[in-house]
Amino acid sequence: MVLKTPRDLFVHELKQMYYVENRLVDVLEELAAETPDEKLAKGFSSHRDETRQQVERLERVFREIGETPEEAESGALDGLLRDHEEFKREVGSDDLKTPFNLTAGIKTERVEITAYQSLITLANEIDFEGDVKDPLEANLDEEKDTLRSLEKIQKGSSIKNVIQNLL
Ligand SMILES: [Fe+2]
């Protein structure tokens, strides 16, 4: 599809987020299962539940603008997933999964936050109504909350202990 207008770009970015959120439902499940640190694992699994709702909100946005929900590949997410696969092939200590997965989660949230901010900027300029903007704002708020709690774990003592114990 040739993208010419801000609306085309909005739909394209929406499709990419639909791809991202759909992938993340499975990825977060996997992260929760493979992360040794209980607090972090729990964080991943509760964000997986939120992500299921985020997928539904995106479907609502598609409906509101008269488009069919469709996915468009996101190279940013695919790259993060490739890094994860490569790490899993090479990791030789289970405890290293905690700091790696924490960083992977933070990177993913930052990518998502930037993408939702872009969608909201476009929606404002295109003059889309609250029915379109509210679900995007709700997803953005959840991503920001998730980033904050991951950063709290990153600054906390449990992650430092995991790293110290491996030295
Ligand atoms: Fe998300």
Backbone and ligand atoms as CSV (ligand in chain L), in Angstrom:
chain,resi,resn,atom,element,x,y,z
A,1,MET,N,N,0.834,-1.200,0.000
A,1,MET,CA,C,0.000,0.000,0.000
A,1,MET,C,C,0.876,1.260,0.000
A,2,VAL,N,N,0.547,2.199,-0.872
A,2,VAL,CA,C,1.290,3.465,-0.910
A,2,VAL,C,C,0.691,4.411,0.135
A,3,LEU,N,N,1.549,4.887,1.010
A,3,LEU,CA,C,1.068,5.781,2.071
A,3,LEU,C,C,1.252,7.229,1.627
A,4,LYS,N,N,0.156,7.974,1.599
A,4,LYS,CA,C,0.268,9.357,1.110
A,4,LYS,C,C,-0.198,10.394,2.123
A,5,THR,N,N,-1.158,10.014,2.949
A,5,THR,CA,C,-1.757,11.015,3.844
A,5,THR,C,C,-1.459,10.669,5.306
A,6,PRO,N,N,-1.650,11.639,6.204
A,6,PRO,CA,C,-1.485,11.325,7.636
A,6,PRO,C,C,-2.404,10.179,8.074
A,7,ARG,N,N,-3.596,10.097,7.457
A,7,ARG,CA,C,-4.502,9.002,7.809
A,7,ARG,C,C,-3.906,7.647,7.391
A,8,ASP,N,N,-3.276,7.618,6.193
A,8,ASP,CA,C,-2.611,6.377,5.744
A,8,ASP,C,C,-1.539,5.970,6.756
A,9,LEU,N,N,-0.779,6.973,7.203
A,9,LEU,CA,C,0.295,6.689,8.164
A,9,LEU,C,C,-0.297,6.189,9.479
A,10,PHE,N,N,-1.397,6.812,9.892
A,10,PHE,CA,C,-2.069,6.390,11.131
A,10,PHE,C,C,-2.487,4.918,11.018
A,11,VAL,N,N,-3.118,4.561,9.904
A,11,VAL,CA,C,-3.588,3.175,9.733
A,11,VAL,C,C,-2.393,2.217,9.704
A,12,HIS,N,N,-1.327,2.635,9.025
A,12,HIS,CA,C,-0.127,1.798,8.948
A,12,HIS,C,C,0.452,1.558,10.350
A,13,GLU,N,N,0.568,2.624,11.132
A,13,GLU,CA,C,1.136,2.484,12.480
A,13,GLU,C,C,0.197,1.698,13.400
A,14,LEU,N,N,-1.104,1.860,13.155
A,14,LEU,CA,C,-2.084,1.100,13.944
A,14,LEU,C,C,-1.938,-0.402,13.658
A,15,LYS,N,N,-1.759,-0.730,12.378
A,15,LYS,CA,C,-1.571,-2.141,11.998
A,15,LYS,C,C,-0.295,-2.701,12.617
A,16,GLN,N,N,0.750,-1.879,12.656
A,16,GLN,CA,C,1.994,-2.330,13.295
A,16,GLN,C,C,1.778,-2.587,14.783
A,17,MET,N,N,1.040,-1.705,15.447
A,17,MET,CA,C,0.791,-1.921,16.878
A,17,MET,C,C,-0.081,-3.147,17.110
A,18,TYR,N,N,-0.971,-3.404,16.166
A,18,TYR,CA,C,-1.813,-4.602,16.265
A,18,TYR,C,C,-0.934,-5.855,16.163
A,19,TYR,N,N,0.058,-5.802,15.288
A,19,TYR,CA,C,1.036,-6.886,15.160
A,19,TYR,C,C,1.832,-7.026,16.462
A,20,VAL,N,N,2.321,-5.877,16.972
A,20,VAL,CA,C,3.147,-5.885,18.186
A,20,VAL,C,C,2.366,-6.466,19.368
A,21,GLU,N,N,1.174,-5.946,19.607
A,21,GLU,CA,C,0.413,-6.389,20.794
A,21,GLU,C,C,0.016,-7.864,20.679
A,22,ASN,N,N,-0.363,-8.280,19.480
A,22,ASN,CA,C,-0.716,-9.696,19.311
A,22,ASN,C,C,0.468,-10.613,19.599
A,23,ARG,N,N,1.668,-10.239,19.094
A,23,ARG,CA,C,2.867,-11.039,19.384
A,23,ARG,C,C,3.129,-11.048,20.897
A,24,LEU,N,N,2.984,-9.857,21.512
A,24,LEU,CA,C,3.393,-9.718,22.912
A,24,LEU,C,C,2.549,-10.560,23.869
A,25,VAL,N,N,1.303,-10.844,23.501
A,25,VAL,CA,C,0.494,-11.712,24.374
A,25,VAL,C,C,1.241,-13.033,24.597
A,26,ASP,N,N,1.764,-13.613,23.518
A,26,ASP,CA,C,2.509,-14.882,23.640
A,26,ASP,C,C,3.892,-14.675,24.261
A,27,VAL,N,N,4.557,-13.601,23.838
A,27,VAL,CA,C,5.922,-13.372,24.324
A,27,VAL,C,C,5.924,-13.142,25.836
A,28,LEU,N,N,4.946,-12.375,26.326
A,28,LEU,CA,C,4.897,-12.089,27.771
A,28,LEU,C,C,4.625,-13.358,28.567
A,29,GLU,N,N,3.828,-14.232,27.996
A,29,GLU,CA,C,3.563,-15.538,28.619
A,29,GLU,C,C,4.873,-16.327,28.750
A,30,GLU,N,N,5.637,-16.301,27.673
A,30,GLU,CA,C,6.926,-16.989,27.645
A,30,GLU,C,C,7.891,-16.363,28.652
A,31,LEU,N,N,7.954,-15.027,28.675
A,31,LEU,CA,C,8.850,-14.336,29.601
A,31,LEU,C,C,8.485,-14.661,31.049
A,32,ALA,N,N,7.174,-14.684,31.327
A,32,ALA,CA,C,6.723,-14.987,32.691
A,32,ALA,C,C,7.172,-16.391,33.088
A,33,ALA,N,N,7.095,-17.327,32.141
A,33,ALA,CA,C,7.438,-18.724,32.452
A,33,ALA,C,C,8.939,-18.926,32.629
A,34,GLU,N,N,9.744,-18.139,31.932
A,34,GLU,CA,C,11.183,-18.427,31.931
A,34,GLU,C,C,11.993,-17.508,32.854
A,35,THR,N,N,11.341,-16.518,33.487
A,35,THR,CA,C,12.089,-15.578,34.335
A,35,THR,C,C,12.175,-16.097,35.770
A,36,PRO,N,N,13.391,-16.330,36.269
A,36,PRO,CA,C,13.518,-16.883,37.625
A,36,PRO,C,C,12.999,-15.933,38.720
A,37,ASP,N,N,13.228,-14.633,38.573
A,37,ASP,CA,C,12.794,-13.688,39.613
A,37,ASP,C,C,11.263,-13.610,39.649
A,38,GLU,N,N,10.713,-13.936,40.830
A,38,GLU,CA,C,9.255,-14.067,40.947
A,38,GLU,C,C,8.500,-12.762,40.687
A,39,LYS,N,N,9.052,-11.673,41.225
A,39,LYS,CA,C,8.377,-10.380,41.086
A,39,LYS,C,C,8.309,-9.971,39.610
A,40,LEU,N,N,9.432,-10.156,38.935
A,40,LEU,CA,C,9.484,-9.795,37.518
A,40,LEU,C,C,8.557,-10.713,36.708
A,41,ALA,N,N,8.593,-12.009,37.036
A,41,ALA,CA,C,7.735,-12.969,36.323
A,41,ALA,C,C,6.257,-12.600,36.492
A,42,LYS,N,N,5.913,-12.202,37.700
A,42,LYS,CA,C,4.519,-11.808,37.970
A,42,LYS,C,C,4.147,-10.547,37.193
A,43,GLY,N,N,5.093,-9.617,37.124
A,43,GLY,CA,C,4.883,-8.388,36.354
A,43,GLY,C,C,4.609,-8.707,34.887
A,44,PHE,N,N,5.380,-9.652,34.332
A,44,PHE,CA,C,5.176,-10.029,32.933
A,44,PHE,C,C,3.794,-10.653,32.746
A,45,SER,N,N,3.389,-11.493,33.693
A,45,SER,CA,C,2.107,-12.162,33.460
A,45,SER,C,C,0.923,-11.209,33.664
A,46,SER,N,N,1.065,-10.235,34.571
A,46,SER,CA,C,-0.072,-9.307,34.678
A,46,SER,C,C,-0.111,-8.358,33.474
A,47,HIS,N,N,1.057,-8.028,32.908
A,47,HIS,CA,C,1.039,-7.193,31.702
A,47,HIS,C,C,0.516,-7.977,30.485
A,48,ARG,N,N,0.680,-9.317,30.516
A,48,ARG,CA,C,0.097,-10.125,29.440
A,48,ARG,C,C,-1.436,-9.985,29.458
A,49,ASP,N,N,-2.017,-9.999,30.663
A,49,ASP,CA,C,-3.478,-9.832,30.755
A,49,ASP,C,C,-3.899,-8.460,30.232
A,50,GLU,N,N,-3.116,-7.440,30.589
A,50,GLU,CA,C,-3.413,-6.097,30.078
A,50,GLU,C,C,-3.290,-6.057,28.553
A,51,THR,N,N,-2.277,-6.762,28.056
A,51,THR,CA,C,-2.025,-6.727,26.606
A,51,THR,C,C,-3.188,-7.333,25.826
A,52,ARG,N,N,-3.822,-8.358,26.406
A,52,ARG,CA,C,-5.018,-8.919,25.752
A,52,ARG,C,C,-6.081,-7.839,25.579
A,53,GLN,N,N,-6.235,-7.012,26.603
A,53,GLN,CA,C,-7.212,-5.913,26.508
A,53,GLN,C,C,-6.752,-4.840,25.524
A,54,GLN,N,N,-5.441,-4.650,25.457
A,54,GLN,CA,C,-4.913,-3.652,24.514
A,54,GLN,C,C,-5.236,-4.059,23.082
A,55,VAL,N,N,-5.144,-5.373,22.807
A,55,VAL,CA,C,-5.500,-5.883,21.472
A,55,VAL,C,C,-6.960,-5.532,21.172
A,56,GLU,N,N,-7.828,-5.740,22.158
A,56,GLU,CA,C,-9.255,-5.431,21.953
A,56,GLU,C,C,-9.474,-3.934,21.728
A,57,ARG,N,N,-8.720,-3.112,22.475
A,57,ARG,CA,C,-8.867,-1.660,22.274
A,57,ARG,C,C,-8.448,-1.258,20.864
A,58,LEU,N,N,-7.368,-1.879,20.366
A,58,LEU,CA,C,-6.930,-1.550,18.998
A,58,LEU,C,C,-7.997,-1.964,17.989
A,59,GLU,N,N,-8.656,-3.095,18.243
A,59,GLU,CA,C,-9.742,-3.531,17.343
A,59,GLU,C,C,-10.872,-2.504,17.349
A,60,ARG,N,N,-11.097,-1.904,18.524
A,60,ARG,CA,C,-12.114,-0.874,18.621
A,60,ARG,C,C,-11.725,0.350,17.766
A,61,VAL,N,N,-10.434,0.706,17.810
A,61,VAL,CA,C,-9.958,1.850,17.014
A,61,VAL,C,C,-10.159,1.566,15.517
A,62,PHE,N,N,-9.786,0.348,15.073
A,62,PHE,CA,C,-10.004,-0.030,13.664
A,62,PHE,C,C,-11.478,0.161,13.301
A,63,ARG,N,N,-12.351,-0.346,14.176
A,63,ARG,CA,C,-13.797,-0.246,13.901
A,63,ARG,C,C,-14.251,1.206,13.794
A,64,GLU,N,N,-13.775,2.030,14.733
A,64,GLU,CA,C,-14.193,3.442,14.772
A,64,GLU,C,C,-13.824,4.198,13.502
A,65,ILE,N,N,-12.694,3.799,12.872
A,65,ILE,CA,C,-12.294,4.527,11.649
A,65,ILE,C,C,-12.705,3.755,10.383
A,66,GLY,N,N,-13.498,2.710,10.565
A,66,GLY,CA,C,-14.039,1.987,9.405
A,66,GLY,C,C,-13.030,1.114,8.682
A,67,GLU,N,N,-12.034,0.601,9.427
A,67,GLU,CA,C,-11.022,-0.289,8.827
A,67,GLU,C,C,-11.119,-1.670,9.460
A,68,THR,N,N,-10.680,-2.681,8.702
A,68,THR,CA,C,-10.645,-4.047,9.244
A,68,THR,C,C,-9.333,-4.242,9.994
A,69,PRO,N,N,-9.394,-4.848,11.192
A,69,PRO,CA,C,-8.140,-5.081,11.914
A,69,PRO,C,C,-7.190,-5.991,11.115
A,70,GLU,N,N,-6.013,-5.481,10.867
A,70,GLU,CA,C,-4.997,-6.215,10.112
A,70,GLU,C,C,-3.642,-5.928,10.721
A,71,GLU,N,N,-2.722,-6.876,10.568
A,71,GLU,CA,C,-1.385,-6.660,11.118
A,71,GLU,C,C,-0.414,-6.185,10.042
A,72,ALA,N,N,0.516,-5.315,10.438
A,72,ALA,CA,C,1.656,-4.983,9.570
A,72,ALA,C,C,2.908,-5.253,10.393
A,73,GLU,N,N,3.850,-5.986,9.797
A,73,GLU,CA,C,5.054,-6.364,10.540
A,73,GLU,C,C,5.785,-5.148,11.105
A,74,SER,N,N,6.342,-5.331,12.292
A,74,SER,CA,C,7.148,-4.284,12.902
A,74,SER,C,C,8.578,-4.790,13.040
A,75,GLY,N,N,9.484,-4.174,12.289
A,75,GLY,CA,C,10.890,-4.565,12.350
A,75,GLY,C,C,11.487,-4.309,13.724
A,76,ALA,N,N,10.971,-3.281,14.414
A,76,ALA,CA,C,11.489,-2.966,15.752
A,76,ALA,C,C,11.211,-4.141,16.696
A,77,LEU,N,N,9.986,-4.651,16.684
A,77,LEU,CA,C,9.673,-5.778,17.574
A,77,LEU,C,C,10.401,-7.042,17.112
A,78,ASP,N,N,10.402,-7.279,15.801
A,78,ASP,CA,C,11.079,-8.480,15.287
A,78,ASP,C,C,12.544,-8.506,15.708
A,79,GLY,N,N,13.180,-7.322,15.699
A,79,GLY,CA,C,14.578,-7.239,16.111
A,79,GLY,C,C,14.749,-7.609,17.575
A,80,LEU,N,N,13.845,-7.107,18.414
A,80,LEU,CA,C,13.919,-7.437,19.850
A,80,LEU,C,C,13.689,-8.936,20.061
A,81,LEU,N,N,12.776,-9.506,19.288
A,81,LEU,CA,C,12.496,-10.947,19.429
A,81,LEU,C,C,13.687,-11.784,18.953
A,82,ARG,N,N,14.365,-11.298,17.907
A,82,ARG,CA,C,15.568,-12.010,17.441
A,82,ARG,C,C,16.653,-11.989,18.509
A,83,ASP,N,N,16.822,-10.820,19.146
A,83,ASP,CA,C,17.806,-10.717,20.242
A,83,ASP,C,C,17.489,-11.735,21.334
A,84,HIS,N,N,16.207,-11.873,21.630
A,84,HIS,CA,C,15.768,-12.786,22.685
A,84,HIS,C,C,16.068,-14.239,22.319
A,85,GLU,N,N,15.773,-14.600,21.071
A,85,GLU,CA,C,16.029,-15.967,20.599
A,85,GLU,C,C,17.528,-16.281,20.666
A,86,GLU,N,N,18.330,-15.303,20.241
A,86,GLU,CA,C,19.778,-15.504,20.237
A,86,GLU,C,C,20.294,-15.667,21.664
A,87,PHE,N,N,19.781,-14.850,22.565
A,87,PHE,CA,C,20.175,-14.946,23.973
A,87,PHE,C,C,19.849,-16.338,24.511
A,88,LYS,N,N,18.636,-16.823,24.188
A,88,LYS,CA,C,18.220,-18.131,24.710
A,88,LYS,C,C,19.119,-19.258,24.189
A,89,ARG,N,N,19.608,-19.090,22.958
A,89,ARG,CA,C,20.509,-20.104,22.407
A,89,ARG,C,C,21.842,-20.100,23.134
A,90,GLU,N,N,22.250,-18.929,23.605
A,90,GLU,CA,C,23.611,-18.791,24.124
A,90,GLU,C,C,23.715,-18.785,25.644
A,91,VAL,N,N,22.579,-18.581,26.330
A,91,VAL,CA,C,22.663,-18.418,27.790
A,91,VAL,C,C,23.026,-19.746,28.483
A,92,GLY,N,N,23.962,-19.631,29.442
A,92,GLY,CA,C,24.400,-20.840,30.128
A,92,GLY,C,C,24.106,-20.790,31.618
A,93,SER,N,N,23.473,-19.718,32.076
A,93,SER,CA,C,23.129,-19.617,33.494
A,93,SER,C,C,21.707,-19.082,33.597
A,94,ASP,N,N,20.859,-19.852,34.288
A,94,ASP,CA,C,19.446,-19.477,34.392
A,94,ASP,C,C,19.248,-18.083,34.974
A,95,ASP,N,N,20.100,-17.747,35.967
A,95,ASP,CA,C,19.915,-16.475,36.655
A,95,ASP,C,C,20.174,-15.261,35.758
A,96,LEU,N,N,20.935,-15.465,34.689
A,96,LEU,CA,C,21.170,-14.340,33.765
A,96,LEU,C,C,19.886,-13.938,33.042
A,97,LYS,N,N,18.906,-14.845,33.048
A,97,LYS,CA,C,17.648,-14.542,32.356
A,97,LYS,C,C,16.916,-13.377,33.013
A,98,THR,N,N,17.110,-13.212,34.316
A,98,THR,CA,C,16.398,-12.119,34.993
A,98,THR,C,C,16.852,-10.747,34.480
A,99,PRO,N,N,18.168,-10.429,34.537
A,99,PRO,CA,C,18.549,-9.105,34.018
A,99,PRO,C,C,18.297,-8.957,32.517
A,100,PHE,N,N,18.495,-10.029,31.748
A,100,PHE,CA,C,18.258,-9.912,30.303
A,100,PHE,C,C,16.784,-9.616,30.015
A,101,ASN,N,N,15.912,-10.395,30.639
A,101,ASN,CA,C,14.478,-10.220,30.365
A,101,ASN,C,C,13.950,-8.876,30.872
A,102,LEU,N,N,14.536,-8.414,31.971
A,102,LEU,CA,C,14.139,-7.098,32.475
A,102,LEU,C,C,14.458,-6.010,31.439
A,103,THR,N,N,15.678,-6.051,30.914
A,103,THR,CA,C,16.075,-5.063,29.910
A,103,THR,C,C,15.228,-5.195,28.648
A,104,ALA,N,N,14.968,-6.440,28.239
A,104,ALA,CA,C,14.135,-6.667,27.047
A,104,ALA,C,C,12.747,-6.056,27.248
A,105,GLY,N,N,12.212,-6.202,28.457
A,105,GLY,CA,C,10.898,-5.647,28.765
A,105,GLY,C,C,10.915,-4.123,28.704
A,106,ILE,N,N,11.967,-3.527,29.251
A,106,ILE,CA,C,12.072,-2.062,29.247
A,106,ILE,C,C,12.187,-1.533,27.808
A,107,LYS,N,N,13.016,-2.202,26.996
A,107,LYS,CA,C,13.154,-1.775,25.593
A,107,LYS,C,C,11.806,-1.858,24.878
A,108,THR,N,N,11.095,-2.950,25.110
A,108,THR,CA,C,9.799,-3.136,24.435
A,108,THR,C,C,8.811,-2.047,24.848
A,109,GLU,N,N,8.751,-1.748,26.141
A,109,GLU,CA,C,7.819,-0.709,26.600
A,109,GLU,C,C,8.161,0.637,25.969
A,110,ARG,N,N,9.452,0.926,25.843
A,110,ARG,CA,C,9.842,2.222,25.256
A,110,ARG,C,C,9.418,2.300,23.796
A,111,VAL,N,N,9.578,1.184,23.074
A,111,VAL,CA,C,9.142,1.149,21.666
A,111,VAL,C,C,7.626,1.376,21.594
A,112,GLU,N,N,6.892,0.701,22.475
A,112,GLU,CA,C,5.428,0.819,22.459
A,112,GLU,C,C,4.976,2.240,22.826
A,113,ILE,N,N,5.620,2.806,23.842
A,113,ILE,CA,C,5.250,4.161,24.272
A,113,ILE,C,C,5.442,5.142,23.120
A,114,THR,N,N,6.584,5.048,22.440
A,114,THR,CA,C,6.853,5.949,21.311
A,114,THR,C,C,5.802,5.767,20.220
A,115,ALA,N,N,5.446,4.515,19.944
A,115,ALA,CA,C,4.465,4.241,18.889
A,115,ALA,C,C,3.085,4.806,19.256
A,116,TYR,N,N,2.669,4.628,20.515
A,116,TYR,CA,C,1.357,5.171,20.913
A,116,TYR,C,C,1.371,6.700,20.911
A,117,GLN,N,N,2.490,7.297,21.305
A,117,GLN,CA,C,2.568,8.763,21.277
A,117,GLN,C,C,2.437,9.269,19.843
A,118,SER,N,N,3.051,8.554,18.915
A,118,SER,CA,C,2.947,8.941,17.512
A,118,SER,C,C,1.504,8.812,17.012
A,119,LEU,N,N,0.848,7.697,17.355
A,119,LEU,CA,C,-0.549,7.503,16.939
A,119,LEU,C,C,-1.451,8.605,17.500
A,120,ILE,N,N,-1.204,8.993,18.755
A,120,ILE,CA,C,-2.048,10.019,19.383
A,120,ILE,C,C,-1.795,11.383,18.736
A,121,THR,N,N,-0.536,11.674,18.422
A,121,THR,CA,C,-0.222,12.926,17.722
A,121,THR,C,C,-0.956,12.977,16.379
A,122,LEU,N,N,-0.881,11.881,15.621
A,122,LEU,CA,C,-1.568,11.844,14.321
A,122,LEU,C,C,-3.080,11.980,14.508
A,123,ALA,N,N,-3.624,11.256,15.498
A,123,ALA,CA,C,-5.076,11.290,15.734
A,123,ALA,C,C,-5.536,12.712,16.060
A,124,ASN,N,N,-4.730,13.438,16.841
A,124,ASN,CA,C,-5.076,14.825,17.185
A,124,ASN,C,C,-5.110,15.699,15.942
A,125,GLU,N,N,-4.091,15.543,15.093
A,125,GLU,CA,C,-4.001,16.395,13.901
A,125,GLU,C,C,-5.085,16.055,12.883
A,126,ILE,N,N,-5.428,14.766,12.803
A,126,ILE,CA,C,-6.460,14.348,11.841
A,126,ILE,C,C,-7.859,14.723,12.360
A,127,ASP,N,N,-7.902,15.110,13.643
A,127,ASP,CA,C,-9.190,15.438,14.276
A,127,ASP,C,C,-10.068,14.228,14.518
A,128,PHE,N,N,-9.445,13.115,14.829
A,128,PHE,CA,C,-10.228,11.953,15.245
A,128,PHE,C,C,-10.843,12.245,16.614
A,129,GLU,N,N,-11.996,11.636,16.854
A,129,GLU,CA,C,-12.727,11.886,18.103
A,129,GLU,C,C,-12.180,11.028,19.251
A,130,GLY,N,N,-12.775,11.253,20.416
A,130,GLY,CA,C,-12.398,10.495,21.600
A,130,GLY,C,C,-12.538,8.991,21.431
A,131,ASP,N,N,-13.526,8.563,20.632
A,131,ASP,CA,C,-13.713,7.120,20.420
A,131,ASP,C,C,-12.475,6.470,19.836
A,132,VAL,N,N,-11.711,7.254,19.086
A,132,VAL,CA,C,-10.465,6.754,18.500
A,132,VAL,C,C,-9.306,6.992,19.475
A,133,LYS,N,N,-9.302,8.175,20.091
A,133,LYS,CA,C,-8.142,8.551,20.914
A,133,LYS,C,C,-8.128,7.875,22.293
A,134,ASP,N,N,-9.318,7.717,22.892
A,134,ASP,CA,C,-9.357,7.178,24.261
A,134,ASP,C,C,-8.721,5.780,24.395
A,135,PRO,N,N,-9.041,4.848,23.480
A,135,PRO,CA,C,-8.400,3.532,23.626
A,135,PRO,C,C,-6.879,3.613,23.478
A,136,LEU,N,N,-6.409,4.525,22.626
A,136,LEU,CA,C,-4.952,4.671,22.452
A,136,LEU,C,C,-4.319,5.254,23.712
A,137,GLU,N,N,-5.016,6.238,24.305
A,137,GLU,CA,C,-4.524,6.833,25.563
A,137,GLU,C,C,-4.498,5.781,26.674
A,138,ALA,N,N,-5.528,4.925,26.698
A,138,ALA,CA,C,-5.595,3.888,27.743
A,138,ALA,C,C,-4.414,2.928,27.591
A,139,ASN,N,N,-4.108,2.541,26.339
A,139,ASN,CA,C,-2.960,1.654,26.121
A,139,ASN,C,C,-1.655,2.348,26.512
A,140,LEU,N,N,-1.523,3.622,26.117
A,140,LEU,CA,C,-0.303,4.370,26.453
A,140,LEU,C,C,-0.108,4.434,27.972
A,141,ASP,N,N,-1.186,4.701,28.701
A,141,ASP,CA,C,-1.081,4.775,30.168
A,141,ASP,C,C,-0.602,3.452,30.757
A,142,GLU,N,N,-1.129,2.347,30.239
A,142,GLU,CA,C,-0.703,1.036,30.758
A,142,GLU,C,C,0.764,0.772,30.450
A,143,GLU,N,N,1.201,1.178,29.249
A,143,GLU,CA,C,2.623,0.962,28.903
A,143,GLU,C,C,3.512,1.800,29.830
A,144,LYS,N,N,3.075,3.044,30.104
A,144,LYS,CA,C,3.881,3.901,30.985
A,144,LYS,C,C,3.954,3.321,32.391
A,145,ASP,N,N,2.820,2.809,32.897
A,145,ASP,CA,C,2.811,2.184,34.231
A,145,ASP,C,C,3.742,0.976,34.259
A,146,THR,N,N,3.680,0.184,33.186
A,146,THR,CA,C,4.535,-1.010,33.125
A,146,THR,C,C,6.006,-0.613,33.099
A,147,LEU,N,N,6.335,0.412,32.293
A,147,LEU,CA,C,7.727,0.873,32.238
A,147,LEU,C,C,8.185,1.325,33.628
A,148,ARG,N,N,7.303,2.081,34.310
A,148,ARG,CA,C,7.665,2.560,35.657
A,148,ARG,C,C,7.938,1.390,36.599
A,149,SER,N,N,7.100,0.357,36.542
A,149,SER,CA,C,7.347,-0.735,37.495
A,149,SER,C,C,8.577,-1.555,37.109
A,150,LEU,N,N,8.862,-1.669,35.811
A,150,LEU,CA,C,10.097,-2.369,35.416
A,150,LEU,C,C,11.326,-1.567,35.855
A,151,GLU,N,N,11.239,-0.242,35.713
A,151,GLU,CA,C,12.378,0.596,36.118
A,151,GLU,C,C,12.589,0.564,37.633
A,152,LYS,N,N,11.490,0.389,38.342
A,152,LYS,CA,C,11.594,0.271,39.797
A,152,LYS,C,C,12.348,-1.022,40.158
A,153,ILE,N,N,12.018,-2.087,39.451
A,153,ILE,CA,C,12.727,-3.359,39.678
A,153,ILE,C,C,14.213,-3.186,39.328
A,154,GLN,N,N,14.463,-2.444,38.228
A,154,GLN,CA,C,15.854,-2.248,37.788
A,154,GLN,C,C,16.673,-1.500,38.840
A,155,LYS,N,N,16.013,-0.580,39.553
A,155,LYS,CA,C,16.740,0.198,40.562
A,155,LYS,C,C,16.755,-0.502,41.918
A,156,GLY,N,N,15.958,-1.546,42.060
A,156,GLY,CA,C,15.791,-2.203,43.356
A,156,GLY,C,C,16.941,-3.138,43.713
A,157,SER,N,N,16.897,-3.639,44.946
A,157,SER,CA,C,18.019,-4.442,45.433
A,157,SER,C,C,17.987,-5.877,44.905
A,158,SER,N,N,16.800,-6.409,44.569
A,158,SER,CA,C,16.749,-7.829,44.195
A,158,SER,C,C,17.529,-8.085,42.905
A,159,ILE,N,N,17.421,-7.168,41.950
A,159,ILE,CA,C,18.150,-7.364,40.683
A,159,ILE,C,C,19.657,-7.222,40.918
A,160,LYS,N,N,20.021,-6.290,41.820
A,160,LYS,CA,C,21.448,-6.121,42.132
A,160,LYS,C,C,21.991,-7.388,42.785
A,161,ASN,N,N,21.171,-7.997,43.661
A,161,ASN,CA,C,21.604,-9.237,44.308
A,161,ASN,C,C,21.806,-10.359,43.306
A,162,VAL,N,N,20.890,-10.442,42.337
A,162,VAL,CA,C,21.022,-11.485,41.306
A,162,VAL,C,C,22.359,-11.313,40.579
A,163,ILE,N,N,22.665,-10.068,40.221
A,163,ILE,CA,C,23.908,-9.811,39.483
A,163,ILE,C,C,25.127,-10.071,40.371
A,164,GLN,N,N,25.054,-9.582,41.612
A,164,GLN,CA,C,26.171,-9.794,42.548
A,164,GLN,C,C,26.461,-11.279,42.751
A,165,ASN,N,N,25.387,-12.070,42.883
A,165,ASN,CA,C,25.569,-13.503,43.129
A,165,ASN,C,C,26.214,-14.228,41.962
A,166,LEU,N,N,26.143,-13.611,40.781
A,166,LEU,CA,C,26.725,-14.245,39.596
A,166,LEU,C,C,28.187,-13.840,39.391
A,167,LEU,N,N,28.631,-12.820,40.137
A,167,LEU,CA,C,30.010,-12.330,39.929
A,167,LEU,C,C,31.042,-13.308,40.473
L,1,LIG,FE,FE,1.375,-3.205,24.925
